[in-house]
Amino acid sequence: MRIRLRKCSLIVKTFILVGLFMITYMVVELSVSSFSSLEKEDHTRNRWERDLHATEEKVEDLSRPLYIKPPPNPNAPGEWGKAAHLQLNSAEKKMQEESIEKYAINIYLSDQISLHRHIQDNRMYECKSKTYNHRKLPTTSVVIAFYNEAMSTLLRTIHSVLETSPAVLLREIILVDDFSDKDFEYLGTYDMGMEVWGGENLELSFRVWQCGGTLEIHPCSHVGHVFPKKAPYARPNFLQNTARAAEVWMDDYKEHFYNRNPPARKEKYGDISDRKILRERLQCKNFDWYLRNVFPDLHVPEDRPGWHGAVRSLGITSECLDYNAPDHNPTGAHLSLFGCHGQGGNQFFEYTTKREIRFNSVTELCAEVPEHQTYIGMRHCPKDGGPVPQNIIWEFRLDGTIYHPNSDKCLSSYRTSEGRGDVQMQLCNASDKNQLWKFER
Ligand SMILES: *[C@@H]1O[C@H](CO)[C@@H](O)[C@H](O)[C@H]1NC(C)=O
């Protein structure tokens, strides 16, 4: 909690500074006023108002970027991030195709879009409405790493920084070509054993924290990302890279990762001895320290042997419990069945000592039966140490049934009228195979 303490003392200092500043200001103001006490009261008030306006203007000025964007031109291609289509002759079309082939995005079109084009402000309301005291904010360096990047997209990115970031806060822009530079030398460079991309973000984060640095997330500071139709380089290998990060930095906690991603156990993650030497040389803290100090709010799964993994139905034997929530709405679906695939993910469940059925590959969700319903929903689990509501409590009984005491019913598989496997709550009957389940080993 070192970080929080430091923040607290900063706030205290800030208050003291503001306090001192205000006192000083009042003393100066008073002495000036007393000199001019002969002047008309009216006069003094006007000056006060003028000062006030001047101060406001100055505050506004501080948010000014280094360069002011020219006003938007609604007819210009790509203005406000709108899709643009060019009328091309066959020779131009050919050049366009070539640019797409080379960069995986339409650089021919990008070259025609203004470097000063405006984009929509897609920040959430809470961010837009925030006011900042620029004097109290630290300056920042913007690091742009790129690889095989077309000139127009790179230049537009740089312009965007110069034209949107408050100039008083922007110390420098550092361009790093393909991470081959030496900016991150002290904490070790990019893990060269990682192929293409995926997982390197985790590796960097673990490494920076565990080896003495800090890495912050600023939800209101936005960076846009153009997703190419295909990667302009080889296929990413998330799983192999992530296994590498887990092997080097997570100690025994890597088992939680492997439990949820069984195929990752078979990944050939390559030689990690250099990374282990780096970890040793920098005397980095272990993963337990990381969890306790950097991410204390994270729930660490129990993963008791025999009580996690896929849950197979003994009634519809090819199917396992499956939870498939829509993007951005983790609780927006019902528990269902799907062919057992052995890949973890949507079919990974954990039965805890608190008798919850957790679905926790990303966030902690607990299976529940809403009052008077027969479907099984998912809700966010209670905070660690908090009370456990009755309707998320389940019993895996010795007879193989999964009993829900609050509704006095059992989890049951069935086929929908379309023949699809699904689950619902039914009166318990241990002779009914559809009510029998087992964790896969
Ligand atoms: C329990 O399930 C068995 C097998 O499906 C069935 O024969 C029996 O009738 C059921 N009992 C009740 C009380 O529904």
PDBQT file of the ligand as one rigid body, heavy atoms in Angstrom, charges set to zero:
ROOT
HETATM    1  C1  LIG A 501     -36.853 -39.948 -11.598  1.00  0.00    +0.000 C 
HETATM    2  O1  LIG A 501     -36.165 -40.242 -12.798  1.00  0.00    +0.000 OA
HETATM    3  C2  LIG A 501     -36.382 -41.571 -13.288  1.00  0.00    +0.000 C 
HETATM    4  C3  LIG A 501     -35.466 -41.763 -14.483  1.00  0.00    +0.000 C 
HETATM    5  O2  LIG A 501     -35.649 -40.751 -15.452  1.00  0.00    +0.000 OA
HETATM    6  C4  LIG A 501     -37.853 -41.725 -13.634  1.00  0.00    +0.000 C 
HETATM    7  O3  LIG A 501     -38.080 -43.049 -14.082  1.00  0.00    +0.000 OA
HETATM    8  C5  LIG A 501     -38.700 -41.439 -12.423  1.00  0.00    +0.000 C 
HETATM    9  O4  LIG A 501     -40.048 -41.463 -12.751  1.00  0.00    +0.000 OA
HETATM   10  C6  LIG A 501     -38.349 -40.070 -11.843  1.00  0.00    +0.000 C 
HETATM   11  N1  LIG A 501     -39.047 -39.879 -10.582  1.00  0.00    +0.000 N 
HETATM   12  C7  LIG A 501     -39.842 -38.854 -10.375  1.00  0.00    +0.000 C 
HETATM   13  C8  LIG A 501     -40.473 -38.795  -9.012  1.00  0.00    +0.000 C 
HETATM   14  O5  LIG A 501     -40.059 -37.992 -11.230  1.00  0.00    +0.000 OA
ENDROOT
TORSDOF 0
